[in-house]
Amino acid sequence: MSKYDQKPEPGDLIEIFRGSYQHWVIYVGEGYVIHLAPPSEHAQAGAYSMMSVLSDKAKVKKEELYEVVGNDDYRINNLLDEKYEPHLVQEILWDAHSFLGKELPYSVLTGNCEHFVTELRYGKPESRQVRDAVKAFAATAGAGIAFGIVAYAVSAFFGSKDKEKQTQ
C-alpha cells in the first residue's frame, strides 16, 4: 500500500515523519492541508528543518498534502480523540481557513505546528512530541544528577578514608 493510499477526511490530523521530529498538518479536503510552518519547514529540508527551533514566527499555509509530505512517511493521527471531543468539522475548517496567510508567534515548546492543529481540532493546544521530549530530558537529567550525587558521596566516603590514613 502506497503512503498516498491513506485517505484522510476533512478535520483529520496528519503526522509527517521528518526524521528527528514530526511535522503536523490538518487535512481540509480536496488534497489540501493547512499547517503552521516556520521558514525552514518544508519537505526535503533535512537537517536544515531543525533550524525551526530558532524561529519565533511561522506562517499559516494551505498546500497540497503530497507537496508538504514529499518523500517522508505520514499517517493520519487524531491522537487526542479519546481525551477530547473533536470540534465539528465545519468549525475546524472555518477556524483553519481564518488563519491562512497570518504570521503567528512560534515556539517549539509552547506554540509549534502540533499545538496549532490540536487547538484547531480539540480547542486544546497540546504537543505530545514536546511532552515526550521533556519527559525524556528530565529522566536523563535526573539520572545524571543522581549519578553525580552517588559519585560525590562515594568519592567523599572513600576520600575521607584516604585522608584518615594519611594523617595517621
PLY file of the C-alpha trace (Angstrom):
ply
format ascii 1.0
element vertex 168
property float x
property float y
property float z
element edge 167
property int vertex1
property int vertex2
end_header
0.00 0.00 0.00
1.40 3.36 -1.01
1.57 6.09 1.61
-0.74 8.08 -0.66
-3.40 5.36 -0.31
-4.23 6.74 3.13
-7.40 8.75 2.64
-7.80 11.46 5.25
-11.12 13.10 5.96
-11.51 16.85 6.47
-10.50 17.73 10.02
-8.06 14.82 10.38
-4.64 15.50 11.86
-1.72 14.21 9.84
1.66 13.44 11.37
4.59 13.69 8.96
7.82 11.96 9.97
10.77 14.25 9.26
13.45 12.10 10.86
14.22 13.54 14.28
10.79 15.20 14.67
7.25 15.16 13.32
5.56 17.96 11.42
1.79 18.23 11.92
-0.87 19.41 9.49
-4.66 19.36 9.36
-6.46 18.00 6.32
-9.01 20.40 4.87
-10.17 18.39 1.85
-9.54 18.05 -1.88
-5.91 17.05 -1.26
-5.02 20.16 0.79
-3.72 20.70 4.29
-3.27 23.77 6.47
-0.26 24.00 8.75
1.89 26.33 10.81
5.24 26.47 9.05
8.38 28.22 10.26
10.62 29.41 7.40
12.78 26.26 7.43
9.84 23.81 7.36
9.36 22.05 4.06
9.69 18.59 2.55
13.28 17.50 1.93
14.65 20.23 4.19
16.58 17.53 6.02
18.72 18.75 8.91
18.01 22.35 7.85
14.43 21.91 9.07
15.79 21.70 12.62
16.51 25.42 12.28
12.84 25.93 13.11
13.87 25.83 16.79
15.44 29.24 16.18
12.29 30.73 14.65
9.98 32.93 16.68
7.43 33.39 13.89
5.72 31.00 11.49
3.21 31.39 8.70
-0.07 29.53 8.29
-0.13 27.96 4.84
-2.50 25.94 2.71
-0.67 23.49 0.48
-1.23 20.17 -1.22
-0.66 17.22 1.09
1.76 15.49 -1.27
3.87 18.69 -1.52
4.15 19.03 2.26
4.86 15.32 2.77
7.39 15.00 -0.05
9.23 11.67 0.31
8.57 11.41 4.04
6.21 8.94 5.66
3.00 10.12 7.25
-0.08 8.84 8.99
-3.50 10.07 9.97
-3.24 10.57 13.72
-6.17 12.05 15.60
-4.15 11.46 18.74
-6.40 13.12 21.30
-9.82 11.80 20.17
-10.05 9.59 23.26
-9.17 12.51 25.56
-11.19 15.36 23.99
-14.30 15.70 21.87
-13.24 16.94 18.41
-14.91 20.12 17.20
-17.42 19.88 14.37
-15.67 19.52 11.00
-17.22 22.75 9.68
-15.87 24.62 12.72
-12.39 23.11 12.28
-12.31 24.07 8.61
-13.63 27.58 9.27
-11.06 28.21 12.01
-8.20 26.74 9.97
-9.01 28.90 6.96
-9.34 32.01 9.15
-5.61 31.75 9.95
-4.44 31.45 6.33
-1.59 33.77 5.46
-1.19 35.00 9.03
2.16 35.11 10.73
1.89 33.74 14.26
4.29 33.55 17.19
6.21 30.27 17.07
7.85 28.34 19.86
8.98 24.73 19.67
7.96 24.26 23.32
4.69 26.18 23.54
3.42 27.09 20.06
4.54 24.68 17.36
2.73 23.01 14.45
1.31 20.27 16.68
-0.05 22.82 19.17
-1.64 24.64 16.21
-3.51 21.65 14.77
-4.60 20.19 18.12
-6.08 23.55 19.06
-8.00 23.59 15.77
-9.36 20.06 16.24
-9.88 19.97 20.01
-9.65 23.54 21.28
-6.61 22.44 23.31
-3.08 23.31 22.15
-1.07 20.21 23.07
2.11 18.67 21.79
2.78 15.07 22.77
6.07 15.36 20.91
7.23 18.14 23.24
5.79 16.42 26.32
7.67 13.21 25.50
10.91 15.08 24.78
10.65 16.97 28.08
10.00 13.71 29.97
12.99 12.05 28.29
15.19 15.04 29.09
14.02 15.11 32.70
14.67 11.39 33.09
18.13 11.73 31.56
18.93 14.83 33.59
17.55 13.17 36.71
19.69 10.11 36.10
22.71 12.34 35.54
22.05 14.26 38.75
21.53 11.02 40.70
24.75 9.59 39.29
26.58 12.79 40.23
25.27 12.64 43.79
26.24 8.97 44.15
29.68 9.64 42.65
30.19 12.55 45.01
29.08 10.50 48.02
31.35 7.60 47.05
34.33 9.88 46.49
33.63 11.73 49.74
33.38 8.44 51.64
36.50 6.89 50.16
38.28 10.24 50.10
37.78 10.66 53.83
39.22 7.17 54.50
42.29 8.07 52.42
42.73 11.29 54.36
42.47 9.40 57.65
45.25 7.04 56.54
47.43 9.98 55.54
47.09 11.67 58.95
47.92 8.52 60.95
0 1
1 2
2 3
3 4
4 5
5 6
6 7
7 8
8 9
9 10
10 11
11 12
12 13
13 14
14 15
15 16
16 17
17 18
18 19
19 20
20 21
21 22
22 23
23 24
24 25
25 26
26 27
27 28
28 29
29 30
30 31
31 32
32 33
33 34
34 35
35 36
36 37
37 38
38 39
39 40
40 41
41 42
42 43
43 44
44 45
45 46
46 47
47 48
48 49
49 50
50 51
51 52
52 53
53 54
54 55
55 56
56 57
57 58
58 59
59 60
60 61
61 62
62 63
63 64
64 65
65 66
66 67
67 68
68 69
69 70
70 71
71 72
72 73
73 74
74 75
75 76
76 77
77 78
78 79
79 80
80 81
81 82
82 83
83 84
84 85
85 86
86 87
87 88
88 89
89 90
90 91
91 92
92 93
93 94
94 95
95 96
96 97
97 98
98 99
99 100
100 101
101 102
102 103
103 104
104 105
105 106
106 107
107 108
108 109
109 110
110 111
111 112
112 113
113 114
114 115
115 116
116 117
117 118
118 119
119 120
120 121
121 122
122 123
123 124
124 125
125 126
126 127
127 128
128 129
129 130
130 131
131 132
132 133
133 134
134 135
135 136
136 137
137 138
138 139
139 140
140 141
141 142
142 143
143 144
144 145
145 146
146 147
147 148
148 149
149 150
150 151
151 152
152 153
153 154
154 155
155 156
156 157
157 158
158 159
159 160
160 161
161 162
162 163
163 164
164 165
165 166
166 167
